[in-house]
Amino acid sequence: MKFGPHYSEPSGDVIRQLVNGWNSLLRRRTIAVMKIRNEADHRKGPMRTIGPETHEWAALERVIVFDGVCHWCNAWVNFILARDRGRFHFATLQSEKGRALLALVGLPADDLQTFLLLEGGRVFTKSTAALRIVRQLSGGWPLFSMFLLVPRPIRDSLYDVVARHRYRLMGKSPTCRIPDATERDRFV
């Protein structure tokens, strides 16, 4: 079907050139975005990848390091334990090894505003950690991981509001959580 007197079907060469040009543009953009992200990660300062030679928990596949005195955080751990099919290990930020990990990744040990997820030697914090965790849970919870598409500054600003008020919302206990006999093998 022709749309006008001067219309002709594009040749295969023209289409191939358009596709190759588009692919080249996407490749260059992807490389540029990766460079920007790498530079941003270096500007942040703290180490985001650790090996078993730097911390023993890095040898485990998945470890959640949480605020052991925070009721909100303990409720989150209970929620995960009920749905994770044994995929995660747990540890408190207040433990000696937890504080060593915080120092290793450049986070303050006295002002706990996040929890950590160690996954395959990579360290994730705040909303990224939470969304990477729900991706591993049973039921419909992995659908929430699509919020990883939302830019991290937006997600983390919401996370920061909850983290700042978590003690006021749910309370704080004077001591860290002590796992019961059924959970003990999941805590490091």
FIVO-357393 format. One line per 2 residues: for each residue x, y, z of N, C-alpha, C, O. Coordinates in nm, 2 decimals. Layout:
X:Y:Z:X:Y:Z:X:Y:Z:X:Y:Z  ...
This chain:
0.09:-0.12:0.00:0.00:0.00:0.00:0.09:0.12:0.00:0.18:0.13:0.08  0.06:0.21:-0.09:0.14:0.34:-0.10:0.06:0.45:-0.04:-0.06:0.46:-0.06
0.14:0.54:0.03:0.07:0.66:0.09:0.08:0.78:0.01:0.02:0.88:0.05  0.16:0.78:-0.09:0.18:0.90:-0.17:0.25:0.87:-0.30:0.30:0.76:-0.32
0.26:0.97:-0.39:0.32:0.94:-0.52:0.47:0.92:-0.51:0.53:0.85:-0.60  0.53:0.97:-0.40:0.68:0.96:-0.39:0.72:0.85:-0.29:0.84:0.84:-0.26
0.63:0.77:-0.24:0.66:0.67:-0.14:0.72:0.55:-0.20:0.67:0.50:-0.31  0.82:0.50:-0.14:0.87:0.37:-0.19:0.90:0.28:-0.06:0.94:0.34:0.04
0.89:0.15:-0.08:0.92:0.06:0.04:1.07:0.08:0.07:1.16:0.08:-0.01  1.10:0.09:0.21:1.24:0.09:0.24:1.31:-0.04:0.21:1.25:-0.15:0.23
1.43:-0.03:0.17:1.51:-0.15:0.14:1.56:-0.22:0.27:1.56:-0.15:0.37  1.60:-0.34:0.26:1.65:-0.41:0.37:1.77:-0.35:0.43:1.80:-0.35:0.55
1.85:-0.28:0.34:1.98:-0.21:0.38:1.94:-0.09:0.47:2.01:-0.07:0.57  1.84:-0.02:0.44:1.80:0.10:0.52:1.75:0.05:0.65:1.79:0.11:0.76
1.67:-0.05:0.66:1.62:-0.10:0.79:1.74:-0.15:0.87:1.74:-0.12:0.99  1.83:-0.23:0.81:1.94:-0.28:0.88:2.03:-0.17:0.94:2.07:-0.17:1.05
2.05:-0.06:0.86:2.12:0.06:0.91:2.05:0.12:1.03:2.12:0.16:1.12  1.92:0.13:1.02:1.85:0.19:1.13:1.86:0.11:1.26:1.88:0.16:1.37
1.84:-0.02:1.24:1.85:-0.11:1.36:1.99:-0.11:1.42:2.01:-0.10:1.54  2.10:-0.11:1.33:2.23:-0.11:1.38:2.27:0.02:1.45:2.33:0.03:1.55
2.21:0.13:1.39:2.23:0.27:1.45:2.17:0.27:1.59:2.23:0.33:1.69  2.05:0.22:1.60:1.97:0.22:1.73:2.05:0.13:1.83:2.06:0.18:1.95
2.09:0.01:1.79:2.17:-0.07:1.88:2.30:-0.01:1.93:2.33:-0.02:2.05  2.36:0.06:1.84:2.49:0.13:1.87:2.46:0.24:1.97:2.54:0.26:2.07
2.35:0.32:1.95:2.32:0.42:2.04:2.28:0.37:2.18:2.33:0.42:2.28  2.21:0.26:2.19:2.17:0.20:2.31:2.30:0.15:2.38:2.31:0.16:2.51
2.39:0.09:2.31:2.52:0.03:2.37:2.60:0.15:2.43:2.65:0.14:2.54  2.61:0.26:2.35:2.69:0.37:2.41:2.62:0.43:2.53:2.69:0.47:2.63
2.49:0.44:2.53:2.42:0.50:2.64:2.43:0.41:2.76:2.46:0.45:2.88  2.42:0.27:2.75:2.44:0.18:2.86:2.58:0.19:2.92:2.59:0.19:3.04
2.68:0.20:2.83:2.82:0.21:2.88:2.83:0.34:2.96:2.90:0.34:3.06  2.77:0.45:2.91:2.78:0.58:2.97:2.72:0.58:3.11:2.77:0.63:3.21
2.60:0.51:3.12:2.53:0.50:3.24:2.61:0.42:3.34:2.61:0.45:3.46  2.67:0.31:3.30:2.75:0.22:3.38:2.87:0.30:3.44:2.90:0.29:3.56
2.93:0.38:3.36:3.04:0.46:3.40:3.00:0.56:3.51:3.06:0.58:3.61  2.88:0.63:3.49:2.83:0.72:3.58:2.80:0.66:3.71:2.83:0.71:3.82
2.74:0.54:3.71:2.70:0.47:3.83:2.83:0.42:3.91:2.83:0.43:4.03  2.93:0.38:3.83:3.05:0.34:3.90:3.12:0.46:3.96:3.17:0.45:4.08
3.12:0.57:3.90:3.18:0.69:3.96:3.10:0.73:4.08:3.16:0.77:4.18  2.97:0.72:4.07:2.89:0.76:4.19:2.91:0.66:4.31:2.92:0.71:4.42
2.93:0.53:4.28:2.96:0.44:4.38:3.10:0.48:4.45:3.11:0.46:4.57  3.19:0.52:4.37:3.32:0.56:4.43:3.31:0.68:4.51:3.39:0.70:4.61
3.23:0.77:4.47:3.21:0.90:4.54:3.14:0.87:4.68:3.17:0.95:4.77  3.06:0.77:4.69:2.99:0.74:4.81:3.09:0.71:4.92:3.07:0.74:5.04
3.20:0.65:4.89:3.31:0.62:4.99:3.31:0.48:5.04:3.41:0.41:5.02  3.20:0.43:5.10:3.21:0.30:5.17:3.22:0.18:5.07:3.17:0.19:4.95
3.29:0.08:5.11:3.30:-0.04:5.03:3.17:-0.11:5.01:3.09:-0.12:5.11  3.13:-0.15:4.89:3.00:-0.21:4.87:3.02:-0.36:4.83:2.92:-0.43:4.81
3.14:-0.41:4.82:3.17:-0.55:4.79:3.27:-0.60:4.89:3.37:-0.53:4.91  3.24:-0.71:4.96:3.34:-0.76:5.05:3.36:-0.91:5.02:3.27:-0.98:4.97
3.48:-0.96:5.05:3.51:-1.10:5.03:3.52:-1.17:5.17:3.53:-1.11:5.27  3.52:-1.31:5.16:3.54:-1.39:5.29:3.67:-1.36:5.36:3.68:-1.38:5.48
3.77:-1.31:5.29:3.89:-1.28:5.36:3.88:-1.15:5.44:3.96:-1.13:5.53  3.78:-1.07:5.41:3.77:-0.94:5.49:3.67:-0.96:5.60:3.68:-0.89:5.70
3.57:-1.04:5.58:3.46:-1.06:5.69:3.40:-1.20:5.67:3.37:-1.24:5.55  3.39:-1.28:5.77:3.35:-1.42:5.76:3.20:-1.43:5.71:3.17:-1.53:5.65
3.12:-1.33:5.74:2.98:-1.34:5.69:2.97:-1.33:5.54:2.87:-1.38:5.48  3.07:-1.28:5.47:3.07:-1.27:5.32:3.07:-1.41:5.26:3.03:-1.42:5.14
3.11:-1.51:5.33:3.12:-1.65:5.28:2.98:-1.71:5.27:2.95:-1.80:5.19  2.88:-1.65:5.35:2.75:-1.70:5.34:2.67:-1.64:5.22:2.71:-1.53:5.18
2.58:-1.71:5.17:2.51:-1.66:5.05:2.43:-1.53:5.07:2.44:-1.44:5.00  2.35:-1.53:5.18:2.26:-1.42:5.21:2.26:-1.40:5.36:2.22:-1.49:5.44
2.30:-1.28:5.41:2.29:-1.25:5.55:2.22:-1.11:5.57:2.26:-1.02:5.50  2.12:-1.11:5.66:2.05:-0.98:5.69:2.11:-0.94:5.83:2.10:-1.01:5.92
2.17:-0.82:5.83:2.22:-0.76:5.95:2.13:-0.65:5.99:2.12:-0.55:5.93  2.06:-0.66:6.11:1.96:-0.57:6.15:1.98:-0.52:6.29:2.07:-0.56:6.36
1.91:-0.41:6.32:1.91:-0.35:6.45:1.84:-0.44:6.55:1.71:-0.45:6.55  1.91:-0.51:6.64:1.86:-0.61:6.73:1.77:-0.56:6.84:1.69:-0.63:6.90
1.77:-0.43:6.87:1.69:-0.37:6.98:1.56:-0.31:6.92:1.47:-0.27:7.00  1.55:-0.29:6.79:1.44:-0.23:6.73:1.32:-0.33:6.71:1.34:-0.43:6.65
1.20:-0.29:6.77:1.09:-0.38:6.75:1.04:-0.39:6.61:1.00:-0.50:6.56  1.05:-0.28:6.53:1.01:-0.28:6.39:1.10:-0.38:6.32:1.06:-0.46:6.24
1.23:-0.37:6.34:1.33:-0.46:6.27:1.31:-0.60:6.31:1.32:-0.69:6.23  1.28:-0.63:6.44:1.25:-0.77:6.48:1.12:-0.82:6.42:1.11:-0.94:6.39
1.02:-0.73:6.40:0.90:-0.78:6.33:0.93:-0.81:6.19:0.88:-0.91:6.13  1.02:-0.73:6.12:1.06:-0.76:5.99:1.13:-0.89:5.98:1.11:-0.97:5.88
1.22:-0.92:6.07:1.29:-1.05:6.08:1.19:-1.16:6.09:1.20:-1.27:6.03  1.09:-1.15:6.18:0.99:-1.25:6.20:0.91:-1.27:6.07:0.88:-1.39:6.03
0.88:-1.17:6.00:0.81:-1.17:5.87:0.89:-1.25:5.77:0.84:-1.34:5.70  1.02:-1.22:5.76:1.11:-1.29:5.67:1.12:-1.44:5.71:1.12:-1.52:5.62
1.15:-1.47:5.83:1.16:-1.61:5.88:1.04:-1.69:5.84:1.06:-1.81:5.81  0.92:-1.63:5.84:0.80:-1.71:5.81:0.79:-1.73:5.66:0.71:-1.82:5.62
0.86:-1.66:5.57:0.84:-1.67:5.43:0.96:-1.69:5.34:0.95:-1.70:5.22  1.08:-1.71:5.40:1.20:-1.71:5.32:1.25:-1.85:5.28:1.35:-1.86:5.21
1.18:-1.95:5.33:1.22:-2.09:5.29:1.37:-2.12:5.32:1.43:-2.20:5.25  1.42:-2.06:5.43:1.55:-2.09:5.48:1.67:-2.03:5.40:1.78:-2.07:5.41
1.64:-1.92:5.32:1.74:-1.86:5.23:1.83:-1.77:5.30:1.94:-1.74:5.25  1.79:-1.71:5.42:1.87:-1.60:5.48:1.92:-1.65:5.61:1.86:-1.73:5.68
2.04:-1.59:5.65:2.09:-1.59:5.78:2.07:-1.45:5.84:2.05:-1.36:5.77  2.08:-1.44:5.97:2.05:-1.32:6.04:2.16:-1.29:6.14:2.22:-1.38:6.20
2.18:-1.16:6.16:2.28:-1.11:6.27:2.24:-0.97:6.31:2.18:-0.90:6.23  2.28:-0.93:6.43:2.25:-0.80:6.47:2.36:-0.70:6.45:2.48:-0.74:6.45
2.33:-0.58:6.42:2.43:-0.47:6.40:2.50:-0.44:6.53:2.62:-0.39:6.52  2.44:-0.47:6.65:2.51:-0.44:6.77:2.62:-0.54:6.81:2.70:-0.52:6.90
2.62:-0.66:6.75:2.72:-0.76:6.78:2.86:-0.71:6.74:2.87:-0.62:6.66  2.96:-0.77:6.80:3.10:-0.74:6.77:3.13:-0.75:6.62:3.19:-0.66:6.56
3.08:-0.86:6.56:3.10:-0.88:6.41:3.02:-0.78:6.33:3.06:-0.74:6.22  2.90:-0.75:6.38:2.82:-0.65:6.31:2.88:-0.51:6.31:2.88:-0.45:6.20
2.94:-0.47:6.42:3.01:-0.34:6.43:3.13:-0.35:6.33:3.16:-0.25:6.27  3.20:-0.46:6.33:3.32:-0.47:6.24:3.27:-0.46:6.10:3.34:-0.40:6.01
3.16:-0.51:6.06:3.11:-0.50:5.93:3.07:-0.36:5.89:3.10:-0.31:5.78  3.01:-0.29:5.99:2.97:-0.15:5.96:3.10:-0.07:5.94:3.10:0.02:5.85
3.20:-0.09:6.02:3.33:-0.02:6.00:3.39:-0.05:5.86:3.44:0.04:5.79  3.38:-0.18:5.82:3.44:-0.22:5.69:3.37:-0.15:5.58:3.43:-0.11:5.48
3.24:-0.13:5.58:3.17:-0.07:5.47:3.15:0.08:5.49:3.08:0.14:5.41  3.21:0.13:5.60:3.21:0.28:5.61:3.08:0.34:5.67:3.05:0.46:5.64
3.00:0.26:5.74:2.88:0.31:5.80:2.90:0.34:5.95:2.97:0.26:6.02  2.83:0.44:6.01:2.85:0.46:6.15:2.79:0.35:6.24:2.68:0.31:6.21
2.86:0.31:6.34:2.81:0.21:6.43:2.72:0.26:6.54:2.64:0.18:6.60  2.72:0.39:6.57:2.64:0.45:6.68:2.51:0.51:6.63:2.42:0.53:6.72
2.49:0.54:6.50:2.37:0.59:6.45:2.31:0.50:6.35:2.33:0.52:6.23  2.24:0.40:6.39:2.19:0.29:6.30:2.07:0.34:6.23:1.96:0.35:6.29
2.08:0.37:6.10:1.96:0.42:6.03:1.93:0.32:5.91:1.85:0.35:5.83  1.99:0.21:5.91:1.96:0.11:5.80:2.00:-0.03:5.85:2.06:-0.05:5.96
1.96:-0.13:5.78:2.01:-0.26:5.80:2.08:-0.30:5.67:2.08:-0.23:5.57  2.16:-0.41:5.68:2.24:-0.45:5.56:2.19:-0.58:5.51:2.15:-0.67:5.59
2.21:-0.60:5.38:2.19:-0.73:5.32:2.32:-0.76:5.25:2.37:-0.69:5.16  2.39:-0.87:5.30:2.50:-0.92:5.23:2.46:-1.03:5.14:2.40:-1.13:5.19
2.47:-1.02:5.01:2.43:-1.12:4.92:2.54:-1.14:4.82:2.57:-1.06:4.73  2.60:-1.26:4.83:2.71:-1.30:4.74:2.83:-1.21:4.75:2.89:-1.18:4.65
2.85:-1.16:4.87:2.97:-1.07:4.89:2.94:-0.92:4.86:3.02:-0.83:4.89  2.82:-0.89:4.81:2.78:-0.75:4.78:2.70:-0.70:4.90:2.62:-0.77:4.96
2.71:-0.57:4.93:2.64:-0.51:5.04:2.53:-0.42:4.99:2.56:-0.33:4.91  2.41:-0.44:5.04:2.30:-0.35:5.00:2.24:-0.29:5.13:2.24:-0.36:5.23
2.19:-0.17:5.12:2.13:-0.10:5.23:2.00:-0.04:5.20:1.96:-0.04:5.08  1.93:0.00:5.30:1.80:0.07:5.29:1.70:0.00:5.20:1.68:-0.12:5.21
1.63:0.08:5.11:1.52:0.02:5.03:1.57:-0.08:4.93:1.50:-0.18:4.91  1.69:-0.07:4.88:1.74:-0.17:4.79:1.76:-0.30:4.86:1.72:-0.41:4.80
1.81:-0.30:4.98:1.82:-0.43:5.06:1.68:-0.49:5.08:1.66:-0.61:5.07  1.58:-0.40:5.13:1.45:-0.45:5.15:1.38:-0.52:5.03:1.32:-0.62:5.04
1.40:-0.45:4.92:1.34:-0.50:4.79:1.41:-0.62:4.74:1.34:-0.71:4.68  1.54:-0.63:4.76:1.61:-0.75:4.72:1.57:-0.87:4.81:1.57:-0.99:4.77
1.53:-0.84:4.94:1.49:-0.95:5.03:1.35:-1.00:4.98:1.33:-1.12:4.97  1.25:-0.91:4.96:1.12:-0.95:4.92:1.12:-1.03:4.79:1.03:-1.11:4.77
1.22:-1.01:4.71:1.23:-1.09:4.59:1.25:-1.24:4.62:1.21:-1.32:4.53  1.30:-1.27:4.73:1.33:-1.41:4.77:1.22:-1.47:4.85:1.23:-1.59:4.89
1.12:-1.40:4.89:1.01:-1.45:4.97:0.91:-1.53:4.90:0.90:-1.52:4.78  0.83:-1.62:4.97:0.73:-1.69:4.91:0.60:-1.61:4.90:0.59:-1.50:4.95
0.51:-1.66:4.82:0.38:-1.59:4.80:0.39:-1.48:4.70:0.48:-1.49:4.61  0.31:-1.38:4.71:0.31:-1.26:4.62:0.41:-1.15:4.65:0.42:-1.06:4.57
0.49:-1.17:4.75:0.58:-1.06:4.80:0.69:-1.03:4.69:0.72:-0.91:4.68  0.73:-1.12:4.61:0.83:-1.08:4.51:0.78:-0.97:4.41:0.87:-0.91:4.34
0.65:-0.96:4.40:0.60:-0.85:4.31:0.65:-0.71:4.35:0.66:-0.62:4.27  0.67:-0.70:4.48:0.71:-0.57:4.53:0.85:-0.53:4.48:0.89:-0.41:4.49
0.93:-0.63:4.44:1.07:-0.60:4.39:1.06:-0.51:4.27:1.17:-0.46:4.23  0.95:-0.50:4.20:0.94:-0.41:4.08:0.96:-0.27:4.12:0.99:-0.18:4.04
0.95:-0.23:4.25:0.98:-0.10:4.30:1.13:-0.07:4.29:1.17:0.05:4.31  1.21:-0.17:4.26:1.35:-0.14:4.23:1.37:-0.05:4.11:1.47:0.01:4.09
1.26:-0.04:4.02:1.26:0.04:3.91:1.25:0.19:3.94:1.29:0.28:3.87  1.20:0.22:4.06:1.19:0.36:4.11:1.33:0.40:4.15:1.40:0.33:4.21
1.36:0.52:4.11:1.50:0.57:4.14:1.53:0.56:4.29:1.45:0.59:4.38  1.65:0.52:4.32:1.69:0.49:4.46:1.68:0.61:4.55:1.63:0.60:4.66
1.71:0.73:4.51:1.69:0.85:4.60:1.55:0.86:4.65:1.52:0.90:4.76  1.45:0.84:4.56:1.31:0.85:4.60:1.27:0.74:4.70:1.21:0.76:4.80
1.31:0.61:4.67:1.29:0.50:4.76:1.35:0.52:4.89:1.29:0.50:5.00  1.48:0.56:4.89:1.55:0.58:5.02:1.50:0.69:5.10:1.51:0.69:5.22
1.44:0.80:5.04:1.39:0.90:5.12:1.27:0.85:5.20:1.25:0.89:5.31  1.19:0.77:5.14:1.07:0.71:5.21:1.13:0.62:5.32:1.08:0.62:5.43
1.23:0.54:5.29:1.29:0.45:5.39:1.35:0.53:5.51:1.33:0.49:5.62  1.41:0.64:5.48:1.47:0.72:5.58:1.37:0.78:5.68:1.39:0.79:5.80
1.25:0.81:5.63:1.14:0.86:5.72:1.10:0.75:5.82:1.09:0.78:5.94  1.08:0.63:5.77:1.04:0.52:5.86:1.16:0.49:5.95:1.13:0.47:6.07
1.28:0.49:5.90:1.39:0.45:5.99:1.41:0.56:6.10:1.45:0.52:6.21  1.39:0.68:6.07:1.41:0.79:6.17:1.31:0.78:6.28:1.34:0.82:6.39
1.19:0.73:6.25:1.08:0.72:6.35:1.05:0.58:6.40:0.94:0.56:6.46  1.13:0.48:6.36:1.10:0.34:6.39:1.08:0.32:6.54:1.00:0.24:6.58
1.17:0.38:6.63:1.16:0.36:6.77:1.03:0.42:6.83:0.96:0.36:6.91  0.99:0.53:6.77:0.87:0.60:6.82:0.74:0.52:6.77:0.65:0.51:6.85
0.75:0.46:6.65:0.64:0.39:6.60:0.62:0.25:6.67:0.51:0.21:6.70  0.73:0.18:6.69:0.72:0.04:6.73:0.79:0.01:6.87:0.76:-0.09:6.93
0.87:0.10:6.91:0.94:0.08:7.04:1.08:0.02:7.02:1.12:-0.01:6.91  1.14:0.01:7.14:1.28:-0.03:7.14:1.30:-0.12:7.27:1.24:-0.08:7.38
1.37:-0.23:7.26:1.39:-0.31:7.38:1.53:-0.28:7.43:1.62:-0.24:7.36  1.55:-0.31:7.56:1.68:-0.28:7.62:1.79:-0.37:7.58:1.91:-0.34:7.59
1.76:-0.49:7.53:1.86:-0.59:7.48:1.83:-0.64:7.34:1.72:-0.62:7.29  1.93:-0.69:7.28:1.91:-0.75:7.15:1.82:-0.87:7.15:1.81:-0.94:7.25
1.77:-0.90:7.04:1.69:-1.02:7.02:1.77:-1.15:7.05:1.88:-1.16:7.00  1.71:-1.24:7.12:1.77:-1.37:7.14:1.69:-1.48:7.06:1.57:-1.49:7.10
1.75:-1.54:6.97:1.67:-1.64:6.89:1.63:-1.76:6.97:1.70:-1.80:7.06  1.51:-1.81:6.94:1.47:-1.93:7.01:1.53:-2.06:6.95:1.61:-2.04:6.85
1.51:-2.17:7.00:1.57:-2.30:6.96:1.55:-2.33:6.81:1.64:-2.38:6.75  1.43:-2.30:6.76:1.40:-2.33:6.62:1.47:-2.23:6.53:1.49:-2.27:6.41
1.51:-2.11:6.57:1.57:-2.01:6.48:1.72:-2.01:6.50:1.79:-1.95:6.42  1.78:-2.07:6.60:1.92:-2.05:6.64:2.01:-2.08:6.52:2.12:-2.01:6.51
1.99:-2.18:6.44:2.08:-2.22:6.33:2.08:-2.11:6.22:2.16:-2.12:6.13  1.98:-2.02:6.22:1.97:-1.92:6.12:2.04:-1.79:6.16:2.06:-1.71:6.07
2.08:-1.78:6.29:2.15:-1.66:6.33:2.30:-1.69:6.35:2.34:-1.79:6.40  2.38:-1.59:6.30:2.52:-1.61:6.30:2.58:-1.52:6.40:2.70:-1.51:6.42
